[in-house]
Every structure is written in C-alpha cells, then in structure tokens.
Amino acid sequence: MAMNRIQFQPGLSMPEFLKDYGTEAQCEQALEAVRWPEGFRCPRCAATGHYVLRDGTRKVFQCSACRHQASLIAGTVFQGTKLPLSTWFLAIYLISQAKTGLSALALRRQLGVSYPTAWLIHHKLMQAMGDREARYALEGKVQVDDAYLGGERTGGKVGRGSENKVAFVAAVSLTDEGRPLRVRLTPVPGFTLKAVAAWAKEHLASGSTVLSDGLACFAAVAEAGCTHRPTVMAGRKPREVPAFKWVNTVLGNLKTSLSGCYHAFDFQKYAARYLTAFCYRFNRRFDLLTLNQRLLVAAAGSAPHPLRLIRLADVRC
C-alpha cells in the first residue's frame, strides 16, 4: 500500500517546539515578530520610534512621538491574561498538532492549570480559528450535505425533531482532479430555503457548482449565483454514490474526532466553534509543520474575546 504523505507528515516535534518557544523571552520575541514583522508601529499615530518599558512582567511599547503605550498582548487573543505567554504557546502547539482535536480536560492536564482556565484558553483559540476561516469561501465544484450534531434524549423526540440535535451544512470543495481541498461545516437554523440561501451567500463564491442529494432546500444556492446539480438517490445510501464520496468521508472523520476527543459539550451553544476548529485543521492538513506558527498568527490577529463574549457563543444556533 502506498504511503499517505499527508498522514505521515513529521509535524513539529516537542523538542523543536521547546527549542524555539521554551522560554518567556522567546515567546515574547515570536509574538512581537508576528504583530510587527517590520518593527513596531504605533497603533495611534503610526510612528515607528519607541521605547520598551515593563509593566510588571509584560513588555510595553511607548511611542516616541505621541507617548501612546501599547502592550505586547493588547488587541490580541492574549489580552488581559495573567498567564505566561509560554503557557499560551504550549496550548497553541498542543491544539495545532492534535489531529483529532484536544479536549479542555486534556489541555488542563498538559498545561497544569485549572479546568475553567483550560476551557477558556481552548475556546479563545477556537474563536481565533473561526475568525481566520471566515476569510475564505468555497469555490469551484462543491459537495454539500445536511447533517446533525447530537442525538435524541431519553423520552424526547427522535430523528430530525430531537431537541438535542444541531443542524449544520457540510460542504467540501474539490480540486480539478476531484480531490478534497477545503471543508466548511456551518450550523444553520434549519434546512429551509431561507437558511440555505443565507449560508450560500456567506460561504460560497459566485459561480460555484453545488452537488447535493436533491434535498429541496439546496436549490436556494442559486440565490448566491451558484449552479445546483442534484443527484437522485433512488434508495441508495450516500456511500454508494461517488458524487458524495468526500463529504461523507469528512463527516465520518468528524464523528471519529468528536467521539474520540470529547465526552460531552454543549451542542446547542458551542457547535459552531468546535466545527470550525475541525475545519481549520483539515484545511491546513497539507503542512502540519507550520500549523503551530499559523495558529499563532491567527491568535495575534484575532480581537480580544473576554469570558462574557466567549460564553455568548453563536447566537444563530
């Protein structure tokens, strides 16, 4: 059997990580390089001249022109944290290198922090992943399917009417050779024409060709300037239809990832964040070695999200 080069990537080893980010000074230097790759620039007046101060343990830059002070962590995911940057960088490394994801409980054990702290770090980094993913739209040939998170509760409704299920659209864009390129897993209020039209306008590039199993609501992708090509299932199972091979493979991988990593999480409130974290790793699977650095860039470029905002989650769900 031929070796799967994606599966057998070396990634970033722990010794390599500790060599580059093992001290607080190294983490500060790395974050500064990500935030200001061409050197510090004042966020107020754009001047480059500055002094470096210390506010306790944090590095602070003071502009020589306007005297404005900017903390190294201000305006990033790290804003307001009392933890060392080395703890955050270790969390970034562990989450980026875990193919099937990492639970907050496992993260707590690895970082040596409390569970609420590990949970908040995890969700802040997943939010940064989501902010990064929002920059991209699927284009070209796209396989779509309707899917659900969760299952029926004892004594509750079964099937699509279950109170514990969250509906989401699974979509996979393909290369010209028919291989999976990017994936998008997006919670929706329901599989209605209105919901699918809104989803398509946000996540699909105009001119894309959408392949579906014929569920009526997917015809609404036409409102986003896309072509809809339904396939009549005629009693066949999805795995028996080549047109949906990759979207079903992705859903299978998602199920394995969630069941193997998480024993429980709030489907109704945080589904979007967990699904986006899966997409973030999948869409960058071709270069595992740089995934740690790319997540650092995403964290540095994402707006601060205090606990209050994190717990609001995705109101659309």
N, C-alpha and C positions, 0 to 999 in steps of 0.2 A: 504493500500500500504506500502510495506517495505521501511524503511528509507535508502536513498542512503548515505552511510557513507562518501564517498568522497565529496559529495555536502555539507554535514552538518559538516564538519571539523571546529573546532573553529578558527584555524589560530592564528596569533599573534595580539592581541588587541593593540589599540593605547596606553592605559595606560601602558601595558607591554613593548611596544617599548620605550616609554619615560623614563621608569624606567631604562632601560639598555643603552639607547643611547641618553638621553635627553640633555647632556652637551658635549661641545667640548672635554673635557678631557676624557670622557667615549668613545667617537668616536675614539680618538687617541689611546687609550688603546686597543680597539677592533681591529683596523686596524693593530696595531703592533703585536697583538696576531695571526692574520691571516697571516701576512707576515713572521713572525719569531716565529713559535709556540714553538721552543726550545730555544728562545733567539736570540738576534741579531747576525748575522754572516756577516762579511764584504763581499760585492759583488766583491771586487778586490782580496783580499788575503785569504778570508775565516776565518780570525781570529775572535775570539769572544769577546775579550777585547775591550771596547769602552767607550767614554764619550758621554753624552747627552747635546747638545747645543740647542740654539734657534736662528733661522734665522727669525727675526720678530715674527710672530705668529706660525711658523712651527717648529716642532721638527726635529732636525738634529742629526744623529749619526756619531761620529768621531772615526775611528778605532785607537786603541792604538798602533798597530804595524806599519801600513803604512800611517797613518794620512788621509786616504781617508774619505771624508764626504759623507754621504748618507742621503738624505731627506726621511722622512717617506712616502711621496707620490710619490717619484721618481720611474719611471718604472711601474707605475700603471695607471689605467684609470683617476685617480685624478691628475696626473702630470700637473703642470702649472696652476692649478686652483687658483683663488683668493677668491673663496667662502669658507666659513667654512665647515669643514667636516660634521658638524651636518646637513647642508643643503643637502649634498650629501646622507647622511644616511637616511634622511627623504624621499628623492626621491627613494632610493632603497626600502625602506619599502612600499611606495605607489604603485610603479610599481609591486613589487613582490606580493602584496596582492590583486591587481586588477585582478580578474579572466578574464575579457574580455579585459584587456589592459587599458592603460591610455594615452590620447592624450597629446601633448605638451601644448596645451592651458589649459587643466585642471591641468596639472602639474605646469604651471606658476601661476595659482591662489592659489594652495596649498603651493607653496614654497615662493611666494612673490618676484619672480624675473622677469626679462623681458622675452618676448616670445623667442627671439633668444637664450637666456641663457637656458631656459627650453628645447627648441628644441635640443640644443647641449648636454645637460645632458641626455636627453631621448635617443638620438642616440648613445652616448657613451656607455650607459648601455646596449642598444640593441646589440651593437657590442660585448660587453663582453659576452652577452648571446650566440651570434653566435660563438665566439671563444670556448666557453665551449661545445656547441653542436657538433662542428666539431670533437670532440674526440670520438664520438660514431658512430657506424654503425648499421644498422638494420640487424637482422638475424632471422633465422627460417622461419616461414610462413609469407609472406609479401603481403598485398593487395596494389595494385597500381592503379592509375587512372590519366588521363590527365585532367587538369583544367586551368582556366584562371582568372586573376585579371583584373578588369576594364570592360568597355563596349564601345559600339560604340559611336563616337561623332556625333553630328548633321551634316548631309551632308557627313559624312565619310563612310568608309566601314563597313559592318555589319558582324557578325559571326566571324570565326577564323581569318579573314583578317583584322580586325579592328586595326587601328594604336594605339589605346589606350588600347590594351589588352596585358598582360604579361603572357606567358605560364609558367606553373610550374607543376612539378610532385608531386602528393600527394601519400604518402606511409605510411602504418601503419603495424607495426609488431605485431604479436599475440602471446599470451601465449599458452601453451599446451591445455588449456581449451577453447581457441578461443576468449579470451578477449583482448582488445587493450592494448598494452604495451608501445610502443614508436611510435612517428609520425615524419615524415620528409617531409617538404614542400620546394621544391627546384626549383627556376626559371631555365628554360632551354631556349636556343636559339630557339628551335622549337622541334616538335615531330618527329625527324628523327632518323634513326638507329644510326648514329654517336653520336648525343646528348644523347640519352638514354644509349648507351654503356658507355660513359664518366661518366654519372650520376651514373650508377650502380657500376662502378669500385671505385668510391669515397664514395658511401653511403651504399652499401650492402656488407655484409660478404659473402665470397665464400661458396657455399653450400646451400644458402637460396633458398626457393621455392617461386616464384613470381606468384601471381594470378592477371590476368588482364582481361579486357573486350574484348581482342582479337585485340586491335589496333596493327597494324603490327610492329610499331617501338619497342614495348616492347619485341619482340623476341631477341633484342640485349642484354638483360641481361645475355644471355648465355656467352657473352664475359667476364663477371666478374665471371664466374664459377657458375652461378645460374641456377636453373631449372625454365623454363617458363611454366605455365599452364593457357592457355587462356580459357575463357568461352564464348561460342557463345551466344550473346544477343537475337538474333532472334526477334527483335522488342520489347523486354521487356525493361522497364525502370530500371535504376540501382537499385532503391529502392526495386524492385521486385525480385532481385537476392540476396539471402542470402550471397553469397560469397563476396559481396562488401558492406555488412552492415556497417562495421566500418569505412571504408574510406569515405563513403558517410555521415556518422554521423559527422566525423571530418570536412569535407568540409562544412556541414551545420553549425556547431559550428563556423567555421572560418568566414563564411559570416555574422552570427549574431554578432560576435565580431567586425569585421571591420565596419559594417554599424552602430552599436550602439556606437562605440567609436570615429571613425574618420569621419569627414565630407569631407575631401579631403586630399590626399597625393600623391606624385609623384610615380605612379605605375612603370613607366619605370626605374626610378633611384634607388628607395629605397625598392623595393618589397622584396628582399632577407632578409633585416633587419627586416621588420615587420613580415614576415612569420616565421623567426627563433625565434622571441620573442614569438609568439604564441606557437611554438613547445616547447620552453624552459619551459613555464608554464605548458603545457599539460604533458610533460614527467616527471614533478615533482609534479604532482597533488596529489599523494598519501600522501604527508607530507607537507601540507601547513604551518605548524608551523615553519619549518626550512627553508622555501624558502627565507626568508629575509637574513639569515646567508649565505645561499648557493650563493645568488647573490652577497653578499659582497665578498665572496671568489673568485667568477668569476671576479669581478671588480678589486680586488687586484692582480689577476694573469694575467690579460689581459694587453697587451702592450699599451703604450700611443697612443691615436689617436687624433691629433690636428684637428681643423676645416677643414684644407685643405684636409686631408685624409678622414674625415667623408663625405665631400661633393663629393668625388670621387665615393663613394658607391661601387656597384658591377658592374665592367665593363662588366661582361658577360651578363648583362641584357640589 
